[in-house]
Amino acid sequence: MGRQDWMERLKIWLMLLPALLVLVGLFSGGLVVGLGQSLGYMPVAGLHSVTLQHYLDLLVEDAFWQSLWVTFSIAFTSTLLSTLVAVPCAFLLRDTFRGSRLVNFLFQVPIPIPHLVVAFGVVTLVAQSGVLARLLASLGLLSEPGQFPALVFDRAGVAIQLVYLWKEIPFIGLVVLAVLQTVGPDYEALAQTLGATRWQRFRYVLLPLILPAILSASMIVFAFVFASYEIPLLLGVRFPAPLPVWSIQLYRDPDLNLRPGAMAIGVLLTLFSILWLVAYRRLMRYALRASGGR
């Protein structure tokens, strides 16, 4: 590498240095403080000894495993349903038809809307005192709005899933759509001339090409939903609460002796994110090899 190339790289790193210092400083500082408190070092609460007891207490508690299962089920269900709906939508949106611009615009509307706004809309729509229940009651389909199924604050988390589906389907769909538009129709046309059916064109031609995009978008959605707390906090049951919600509840408790447990949950969520990133890199390499990449 020549001197000029070395100077160009140094210039880029110097330009990025202020932002990197802020990001790394905030993240590493919070991680160090959280790790220390999760190990029981919290002088403000009279805790000075370093111990793994708070982690052990979590792992032997049934509530932790119930909370972990709720967290995983919400993230997995949201990701799976969003992906299954988003991929066909991407195939529909790639074709040009009358009104396709309007349909594309409407498909993208949920993306800039905050999750909290969507949660308010879902509660207004599907709560037992919401618009849908009152409409069905006014039409005589229900004797009173209270007969409407409880879709908010329910153990199945229907309202939570509706919020995430409304937000994440367009995200995954647009990622896949961008790849489809980049690939173009040539590969399909060539396979069709060789006698491939529509299913064979999808299975052996298009799917390997869009698989990296599907994996990338779905894993981002899973990681986001797994660590998200505001929607389960607003629309979910109080027990068993997802891990992020449980951590916030312990952190806000006036009893500072509960703070190490909250931080231990946060550290476990951080560890999961790191492991998820490693899995993401391995899956992406596999998907790229399957699609013919390097």
C-alpha positions as a Markdown table, in Angstrom:
| # | Residue | x | y | z |
|---|---|---|---|---|
| 1 | Met | 0.0 | 0.0 | 0.0 |
| 2 | Gly | 1.5 | 3.3 | -1.1 |
| 3 | Arg | 1.9 | 6.4 | 1.0 |
| 4 | Gln | -1.0 | 8.1 | -0.7 |
| 5 | Asp | -3.4 | 5.3 | 0.0 |
| 6 | Trp | -2.3 | 5.2 | 3.6 |
| 7 | Met | -2.9 | 8.9 | 4.0 |
| 8 | Glu | -6.4 | 8.5 | 2.4 |
| 9 | Arg | -7.3 | 5.8 | 4.9 |
| 10 | Leu | -5.9 | 7.8 | 7.8 |
| 11 | Lys | -8.0 | 10.8 | 6.7 |
| 12 | Ile | -11.2 | 8.7 | 6.6 |
| 13 | Trp | -10.5 | 7.4 | 10.1 |
| 14 | Leu | -9.8 | 10.8 | 11.4 |
| 15 | Met | -13.1 | 12.1 | 10.0 |
| 16 | Leu | -14.9 | 9.2 | 11.6 |
| 17 | Leu | -13.1 | 9.5 | 14.9 |
| 18 | Pro | -15.4 | 12.0 | 16.7 |
| 19 | Ala | -18.5 | 9.9 | 16.0 |
| 20 | Leu | -16.8 | 6.7 | 16.8 |
| 21 | Leu | -15.6 | 8.1 | 20.2 |
| 22 | Val | -19.1 | 9.1 | 21.1 |
| 23 | Leu | -20.7 | 5.8 | 20.0 |
| 24 | Val | -18.0 | 3.5 | 21.5 |
| 25 | Gly | -17.8 | 5.7 | 24.7 |
| 26 | Leu | -21.5 | 5.6 | 25.3 |
| 27 | Phe | -21.8 | 1.9 | 24.5 |
| 28 | Ser | -18.7 | 0.6 | 26.3 |
| 29 | Gly | -19.3 | 2.9 | 29.2 |
| 30 | Gly | -22.9 | 1.7 | 29.7 |
| 31 | Leu | -21.8 | -1.9 | 29.2 |
| 32 | Val | -19.0 | -1.6 | 31.8 |
| 33 | Val | -21.3 | 0.0 | 34.4 |
| 34 | Gly | -24.1 | -2.5 | 33.7 |
| 35 | Leu | -21.7 | -5.5 | 33.9 |
| 36 | Gly | -20.3 | -4.2 | 37.2 |
| 37 | Gln | -23.7 | -3.7 | 38.7 |
| 38 | Ser | -24.9 | -7.1 | 37.4 |
| 39 | Leu | -21.9 | -8.7 | 39.3 |
| 40 | Gly | -23.1 | -7.0 | 42.5 |
| 41 | Tyr | -20.7 | -4.1 | 42.6 |
| 42 | Met | -23.0 | -1.1 | 43.4 |
| 43 | Pro | -21.5 | 1.1 | 46.2 |
| 44 | Val | -24.5 | 3.4 | 46.2 |
| 45 | Ala | -26.7 | 0.5 | 47.5 |
| 46 | Gly | -24.0 | -0.8 | 49.8 |
| 47 | Leu | -22.9 | -3.7 | 47.5 |
| 48 | His | -19.2 | -4.0 | 47.2 |
| 49 | Ser | -18.5 | -7.7 | 46.5 |
| 50 | Val | -18.3 | -9.1 | 43.0 |
| 51 | Thr | -20.4 | -12.2 | 42.6 |
| 52 | Leu | -22.2 | -14.3 | 39.9 |
| 53 | Gln | -25.1 | -14.9 | 42.3 |
| 54 | His | -27.5 | -12.6 | 40.6 |
| 55 | Tyr | -27.1 | -14.5 | 37.3 |
| 56 | Leu | -27.5 | -17.8 | 39.2 |
| 57 | Asp | -30.6 | -16.5 | 40.9 |
| 58 | Leu | -32.1 | -15.7 | 37.5 |
| 59 | Leu | -31.2 | -19.0 | 35.9 |
| 60 | Val | -32.8 | -21.1 | 38.6 |
| 61 | Glu | -36.0 | -18.9 | 38.7 |
| 62 | Asp | -39.0 | -20.3 | 36.8 |
| 63 | Ala | -40.1 | -16.7 | 36.0 |
| 64 | Phe | -36.9 | -16.1 | 34.0 |
| 65 | Trp | -37.5 | -19.1 | 31.7 |
| 66 | Gln | -41.2 | -18.1 | 31.3 |
| 67 | Ser | -40.1 | -14.6 | 30.4 |
| 68 | Leu | -37.5 | -15.9 | 28.0 |
| 69 | Trp | -40.1 | -18.1 | 26.3 |
| 70 | Val | -42.5 | -15.1 | 26.0 |
| 71 | Thr | -39.8 | -12.9 | 24.5 |
| 72 | Phe | -38.7 | -15.6 | 22.0 |
| 73 | Ser | -42.2 | -16.5 | 21.0 |
| 74 | Ile | -43.1 | -12.8 | 20.3 |
| 75 | Ala | -40.0 | -12.2 | 18.3 |
| 76 | Phe | -40.2 | -15.5 | 16.4 |
| 77 | Thr | -43.9 | -15.2 | 15.5 |
| 78 | Ser | -43.6 | -11.6 | 14.4 |
| 79 | Thr | -40.5 | -12.4 | 12.3 |
| 80 | Leu | -42.0 | -15.5 | 10.7 |
| 81 | Leu | -45.4 | -14.0 | 9.9 |
| 82 | Ser | -43.8 | -10.8 | 8.6 |
| 83 | Thr | -41.5 | -12.7 | 6.3 |
| 84 | Leu | -44.2 | -15.0 | 5.0 |
| 85 | Val | -46.4 | -12.0 | 4.1 |
| 86 | Ala | -43.6 | -9.6 | 2.9 |
| 87 | Val | -42.0 | -11.9 | 0.3 |
| 88 | Pro | -45.2 | -12.4 | -1.7 |
| 89 | Cys | -45.9 | -8.7 | -1.4 |
| 90 | Ala | -42.5 | -7.9 | -2.9 |
| 91 | Phe | -43.2 | -10.2 | -5.9 |
| 92 | Leu | -46.5 | -8.4 | -6.4 |
| 93 | Leu | -45.0 | -4.9 | -6.1 |
| 94 | Arg | -42.2 | -5.6 | -8.6 |
| 95 | Asp | -44.7 | -5.7 | -11.5 |
| 96 | Thr | -46.0 | -2.6 | -13.1 |
| 97 | Phe | -49.8 | -2.3 | -13.3 |
| 98 | Arg | -52.4 | 0.3 | -13.1 |
| 99 | Gly | -52.2 | 2.0 | -9.8 |
| 100 | Ser | -48.9 | 0.4 | -8.9 |
| 101 | Arg | -47.4 | 3.7 | -7.8 |
| 102 | Leu | -50.2 | 4.2 | -5.3 |
| 103 | Val | -50.0 | 0.7 | -4.0 |
| 104 | Asn | -46.2 | 1.1 | -3.5 |
| 105 | Phe | -46.7 | 4.3 | -1.7 |
| 106 | Leu | -49.4 | 2.8 | 0.6 |
| 107 | Phe | -47.1 | -0.2 | 1.3 |
| 108 | Gln | -44.4 | 2.1 | 2.5 |
| 109 | Val | -46.6 | 4.3 | 4.7 |
| 110 | Pro | -46.0 | 2.3 | 7.9 |
| 111 | Ile | -42.2 | 2.6 | 7.8 |
| 112 | Pro | -41.8 | 6.2 | 9.1 |
| 113 | Ile | -44.6 | 6.0 | 11.7 |
| 114 | Pro | -43.3 | 5.3 | 15.2 |
| 115 | His | -44.2 | 2.1 | 17.0 |
| 116 | Leu | -45.9 | 4.0 | 19.8 |
| 117 | Val | -48.2 | 5.7 | 17.4 |
| 118 | Val | -49.1 | 2.3 | 15.8 |
| 119 | Ala | -49.7 | 0.9 | 19.3 |
| 120 | Phe | -52.2 | 3.7 | 20.1 |
| 121 | Gly | -54.0 | 3.0 | 16.8 |
| 122 | Val | -54.2 | -0.7 | 17.4 |
| 123 | Val | -55.6 | -0.1 | 20.9 |
| 124 | Thr | -58.2 | 2.3 | 19.5 |
| 125 | Leu | -59.2 | -0.2 | 16.8 |
| 126 | Val | -59.2 | -3.7 | 18.5 |
| 127 | Ala | -59.7 | -3.0 | 22.2 |
| 128 | Gln | -63.0 | -4.2 | 23.8 |
| 129 | Ser | -64.0 | -0.6 | 23.9 |
| 130 | Gly | -62.5 | 0.2 | 20.6 |
| 131 | Val | -63.8 | 1.2 | 17.2 |
| 132 | Leu | -64.2 | -2.3 | 15.8 |
| 133 | Ala | -66.1 | -3.6 | 18.9 |
| 134 | Arg | -68.5 | -0.6 | 18.9 |
| 135 | Leu | -69.0 | -1.0 | 15.2 |
| 136 | Leu | -70.0 | -4.7 | 15.5 |
| 137 | Ala | -72.2 | -3.9 | 18.4 |
| 138 | Ser | -74.0 | -1.1 | 16.5 |
| 139 | Leu | -74.6 | -3.5 | 13.6 |
| 140 | Gly | -76.2 | -6.0 | 16.0 |
| 141 | Leu | -73.4 | -8.6 | 15.6 |
| 142 | Leu | -72.6 | -8.2 | 19.3 |
| 143 | Ser | -75.0 | -7.4 | 22.1 |
| 144 | Glu | -72.4 | -5.1 | 23.7 |
| 145 | Pro | -68.8 | -4.1 | 22.9 |
| 146 | Gly | -67.5 | -6.1 | 25.9 |
| 147 | Gln | -68.3 | -9.3 | 24.1 |
| 148 | Phe | -65.5 | -8.5 | 21.6 |
| 149 | Pro | -62.5 | -10.9 | 22.1 |
| 150 | Ala | -59.8 | -9.5 | 24.4 |
| 151 | Leu | -57.0 | -8.8 | 22.0 |
| 152 | Val | -55.2 | -6.3 | 24.2 |
| 153 | Phe | -53.3 | -7.3 | 27.4 |
| 154 | Asp | -53.9 | -10.9 | 26.4 |
| 155 | Arg | -51.4 | -13.8 | 26.9 |
| 156 | Ala | -51.4 | -14.5 | 23.2 |
| 157 | Gly | -50.1 | -11.0 | 22.5 |
| 158 | Val | -52.4 | -10.4 | 19.5 |
| 159 | Ala | -52.2 | -6.6 | 19.7 |
| 160 | Ile | -48.4 | -6.8 | 20.0 |
| 161 | Gln | -48.2 | -9.0 | 16.9 |
| 162 | Leu | -50.5 | -6.6 | 15.0 |
| 163 | Val | -48.2 | -3.7 | 15.7 |
| 164 | Tyr | -45.0 | -5.5 | 14.7 |
| 165 | Leu | -46.7 | -7.0 | 11.6 |
| 166 | Trp | -47.9 | -3.6 | 10.4 |
| 167 | Lys | -44.4 | -2.2 | 10.9 |
| 168 | Glu | -42.1 | -5.0 | 9.8 |
| 169 | Ile | -43.9 | -6.4 | 6.7 |
| 170 | Pro | -43.1 | -3.2 | 4.7 |
| 171 | Phe | -39.5 | -3.2 | 5.9 |
| 172 | Ile | -38.8 | -6.8 | 4.9 |
| 173 | Gly | -40.8 | -6.4 | 1.7 |
| 174 | Leu | -38.9 | -3.4 | 0.5 |
| 175 | Val | -35.5 | -5.1 | 1.2 |
| 176 | Val | -36.6 | -8.1 | -0.9 |
| 177 | Leu | -38.2 | -5.8 | -3.6 |
| 178 | Ala | -34.9 | -3.9 | -4.0 |
| 179 | Val | -33.1 | -7.2 | -4.7 |
| 180 | Leu | -35.8 | -8.3 | -7.2 |
| 181 | Gln | -35.6 | -5.1 | -9.1 |
| 182 | Thr | -31.8 | -5.4 | -9.2 |
| 183 | Val | -31.9 | -8.9 | -10.5 |
| 184 | Gly | -34.5 | -8.1 | -13.2 |
| 185 | Pro | -36.5 | -10.6 | -15.3 |
| 186 | Asp | -33.6 | -12.0 | -17.4 |
| 187 | Tyr | -32.9 | -15.0 | -15.1 |
| 188 | Glu | -36.6 | -16.0 | -15.0 |
| 189 | Ala | -37.0 | -15.6 | -18.8 |
| 190 | Leu | -34.0 | -17.8 | -19.4 |
| 191 | Ala | -35.3 | -20.5 | -17.0 |
| 192 | Gln | -38.7 | -20.3 | -18.7 |
| 193 | Thr | -37.2 | -20.9 | -22.1 |
| 194 | Leu | -35.6 | -24.0 | -20.7 |
| 195 | Gly | -39.0 | -25.3 | -19.6 |
| 196 | Ala | -39.0 | -24.4 | -15.9 |
| 197 | Thr | -42.4 | -24.0 | -14.3 |
| 198 | Arg | -43.3 | -21.0 | -12.2 |
| 199 | Trp | -42.5 | -22.9 | -9.0 |
| 200 | Gln | -39.2 | -24.1 | -10.4 |
| 201 | Arg | -38.2 | -20.6 | -11.4 |
| 202 | Phe | -38.9 | -19.4 | -7.9 |
| 203 | Arg | -37.3 | -22.3 | -6.1 |
| 204 | Tyr | -34.1 | -22.7 | -8.1 |
| 205 | Val | -33.6 | -19.3 | -9.6 |
| 206 | Leu | -35.1 | -16.5 | -7.6 |
| 207 | Leu | -35.0 | -17.9 | -4.1 |
| 208 | Pro | -31.2 | -18.3 | -4.0 |
| 209 | Leu | -30.9 | -14.8 | -5.2 |
| 210 | Ile | -33.2 | -13.2 | -2.6 |
| 211 | Leu | -32.3 | -15.5 | 0.2 |
| 212 | Pro | -29.5 | -13.2 | 1.6 |
| 213 | Ala | -31.9 | -10.3 | 1.6 |
| 214 | Ile | -34.6 | -12.3 | 3.4 |
| 215 | Leu | -32.2 | -13.6 | 6.0 |
| 216 | Ser | -30.7 | -10.2 | 6.6 |
| 217 | Ala | -34.0 | -8.4 | 7.0 |
| 218 | Ser | -35.6 | -11.1 | 9.1 |
| 219 | Met | -32.7 | -11.4 | 11.5 |
| 220 | Ile | -32.7 | -7.6 | 12.0 |
| 221 | Val | -36.4 | -7.7 | 12.7 |
| 222 | Phe | -36.0 | -10.6 | 15.2 |
| 223 | Ala | -33.2 | -8.9 | 17.1 |
| 224 | Phe | -35.1 | -5.7 | 17.2 |
| 225 | Val | -38.3 | -7.3 | 18.5 |
| 226 | Phe | -36.5 | -9.5 | 20.9 |
| 227 | Ala | -34.9 | -6.5 | 22.7 |
| 228 | Ser | -37.9 | -4.2 | 22.3 |
| 229 | Tyr | -39.8 | -3.3 | 25.5 |
| 230 | Glu | -42.2 | -0.4 | 24.7 |
| 231 | Ile | -44.8 | -2.3 | 22.8 |
| 232 | Pro | -44.9 | -5.4 | 25.2 |
| 233 | Leu | -45.0 | -2.9 | 28.1 |
| 234 | Leu | -48.0 | -1.0 | 26.7 |
| 235 | Leu | -50.0 | -3.9 | 25.2 |
| 236 | Gly | -48.8 | -7.1 | 26.9 |
| 237 | Val | -49.6 | -8.8 | 30.2 |
| 238 | Arg | -47.8 | -7.9 | 33.3 |
| 239 | Phe | -46.8 | -11.6 | 34.0 |
| 240 | Pro | -44.9 | -13.3 | 32.5 |
| 241 | Ala | -43.4 | -10.2 | 31.0 |
| 242 | Pro | -40.8 | -10.3 | 28.2 |
| 243 | Leu | -37.2 | -10.0 | 29.4 |
| 244 | Pro | -36.7 | -6.3 | 28.4 |
| 245 | Val | -39.9 | -5.3 | 30.2 |
| 246 | Trp | -38.9 | -7.3 | 33.3 |
| 247 | Ser | -35.5 | -5.6 | 33.3 |
| 248 | Ile | -37.1 | -2.2 | 33.1 |
| 249 | Gln | -39.5 | -3.1 | 36.0 |
| 250 | Leu | -36.7 | -4.2 | 38.2 |
| 251 | Tyr | -34.6 | -1.1 | 37.3 |
| 252 | Arg | -37.3 | 1.3 | 38.2 |
| 253 | Asp | -38.1 | -0.4 | 41.5 |
| 254 | Pro | -37.2 | 1.8 | 44.5 |
| 255 | Asp | -35.4 | -1.1 | 46.1 |
| 256 | Leu | -31.8 | -0.7 | 44.8 |
| 257 | Asn | -31.1 | -4.3 | 45.8 |
| 258 | Leu | -33.1 | -5.4 | 42.7 |
| 259 | Arg | -30.9 | -3.3 | 40.4 |
| 260 | Pro | -28.2 | -6.0 | 39.9 |
| 261 | Gly | -30.9 | -8.4 | 38.7 |
| 262 | Ala | -32.1 | -5.9 | 36.1 |
| 263 | Met | -28.6 | -5.3 | 34.9 |
| 264 | Ala | -28.0 | -9.1 | 34.7 |
| 265 | Ile | -31.0 | -9.4 | 32.4 |
| 266 | Gly | -29.6 | -6.5 | 30.3 |
| 267 | Val | -26.2 | -8.2 | 30.0 |
| 268 | Leu | -27.8 | -11.5 | 29.0 |
| 269 | Leu | -29.7 | -9.6 | 26.3 |
| 270 | Thr | -26.5 | -8.0 | 25.1 |
| 271 | Leu | -24.8 | -11.4 | 25.0 |
| 272 | Phe | -27.7 | -12.7 | 22.9 |
| 273 | Ser | -27.3 | -9.8 | 20.5 |
| 274 | Ile | -23.6 | -10.7 | 20.0 |
| 275 | Leu | -24.4 | -14.4 | 19.5 |
| 276 | Trp | -27.1 | -13.4 | 17.1 |
| 277 | Leu | -24.6 | -11.3 | 15.1 |
| 278 | Val | -22.3 | -14.2 | 14.9 |
| 279 | Ala | -25.1 | -16.4 | 13.6 |
| 280 | Tyr | -26.1 | -13.7 | 11.2 |
| 281 | Arg | -22.6 | -13.6 | 9.6 |
| 282 | Arg | -22.5 | -17.4 | 9.3 |
| 283 | Leu | -26.0 | -17.6 | 7.7 |
| 284 | Met | -25.1 | -14.8 | 5.3 |
| 285 | Arg | -22.0 | -16.6 | 4.2 |
| 286 | Tyr | -24.1 | -19.7 | 3.6 |
| 287 | Ala | -26.7 | -17.8 | 1.7 |
| 288 | Leu | -24.1 | -16.1 | -0.5 |
| 289 | Arg | -22.6 | -19.4 | -1.3 |
| 290 | Ala | -26.0 | -20.8 | -2.2 |
| 291 | Ser | -26.7 | -17.8 | -4.5 |
| 292 | Gly | -23.3 | -18.2 | -6.2 |
| 293 | Gly | -21.5 | -15.4 | -4.4 |
| 294 | Arg | -18.2 | -15.5 | -2.6 |
